[in-house]
Amino acid sequence: MFLLLLGTFVAFVVSLFAIKALLNYVKSHDFTIFGWYRIILGIFVIIFFYVI
């Protein structure tokens, strides 16, 4: 039971740091590269399912 509570607490603390880092990244950068990545990936997925 102790390990479960410890794991939950550690996951909570790590997630707070990860969210803070992501918000700081979003404040100083834009999502242009992410947008192009999603468009290219979408085209590849459509082609993949069209070929199969």
C-alpha positions as CSV (number, residue, x, y, z in Angstrom):
1,M,0.0,0.0,0.0
2,F,2.9,2.4,0.8
3,L,4.5,1.8,-2.6
4,L,1.2,2.7,-4.3
5,L,0.9,5.9,-2.4
6,L,4.5,6.8,-3.0
7,G,4.1,6.1,-6.8
8,T,1.0,8.2,-6.9
9,F,2.8,11.1,-5.2
10,V,5.9,10.9,-7.4
11,A,3.7,10.8,-10.5
12,F,1.9,13.9,-9.3
13,V,5.0,15.8,-8.7
14,V,6.6,14.8,-12.0
15,S,3.4,15.8,-13.9
16,L,3.5,19.2,-12.3
17,F,7.0,19.8,-13.5
18,A,6.1,18.5,-17.0
19,I,3.1,20.7,-17.3
20,K,5.1,23.7,-16.1
21,A,7.8,23.0,-18.7
22,L,5.2,22.6,-21.4
23,L,3.5,25.8,-20.6
24,N,6.8,27.7,-20.6
25,Y,7.6,26.1,-24.0
26,V,4.2,27.1,-25.4
27,K,4.7,30.7,-24.2
28,S,8.0,31.1,-26.1
29,H,7.4,28.9,-29.2
30,D,4.6,28.3,-31.7
31,F,3.1,25.2,-33.1
32,T,4.2,25.6,-36.7
33,I,6.4,22.5,-36.8
34,F,3.8,20.4,-35.0
35,G,1.2,21.5,-37.5
36,W,3.3,20.4,-40.5
37,Y,4.1,17.2,-38.7
38,R,0.4,16.4,-38.3
39,I,-0.4,17.3,-41.9
40,I,2.4,15.1,-43.3
41,L,1.5,12.2,-40.9
42,G,-2.2,12.5,-41.9
43,I,-1.3,12.3,-45.6
44,F,0.9,9.2,-45.0
45,V,-1.9,7.5,-43.0
46,I,-4.4,8.2,-45.8
47,I,-2.1,6.9,-48.4
48,F,-1.3,3.8,-46.2
49,F,-5.0,2.9,-45.8
50,Y,-5.8,3.7,-49.4
51,V,-3.0,1.3,-50.6
52,I,-4.1,-1.6,-48.3
